[in-house]
Amino acid sequence: MLLLRVGLDEHLGHLGPRELDGRHLATAERERRIGRYYLPYHRAVTDVLDRCQVAGVPPAILSVHSFTDHWKGEPRPWHVGILFDSDDRMARPLIDALWREGDLVVGENEPYRGPLEGDTLWQHGLERGLKHVLIELRQDLIGDSDGQRAWSERLTRILVRLATTLEINLQDMPDLKERTS
């Protein structure tokens, strides 16, 4: 269930959904969700990024979302999409690594064009000049625990391998290091 699109700026009028299961979502409920989910999310991201920069640890933004396997009756062929704007420092090596897997159809700025003004990549990545990328996974591939585990392991393996290329310090991510050791 979609609670809130936390990546989009509430002032743009995109913060949704306005309907759930075909029923109108009241303005008061949307405002409640903005206060409960959206604003705390962006404050937390800002806080972490600020602390990294104060500590001299260059942060990077990696956001993971999902997309439907069909849109308006048309199948979407991509297993995974990598979204970015003009800064492809994280996107290009990740796209190349995903293609090298040999069994994936990888969308470059598919199924969406990213980032959107006000979303997480724009607000916390582009605006700060940080490395950033958004990974979109097709929902039918992560619809059960086996699919979720497989994608988690695949992305962890790829990202750990790319960490040096992307100049990301894994020592500051002990959970990720433990799962890949």
Secondary structure, DSSP 8 states (H G I E B T S, - for coil): -----TTS-GGGT----SEETTEE--HHHHHHHIIIIIHHHHHHHHHHHHHHHHTT---EEEEEEEE-SEETTEE---SEEEE--S--TTHHHHHHHHHHTSS--EEES-SS----TTSHIIIIIGGGT-EEEEEEEEGGGSSSHHHHHHHHHHHHHHHHHHTTTTT--GGG-HHHHHHH-
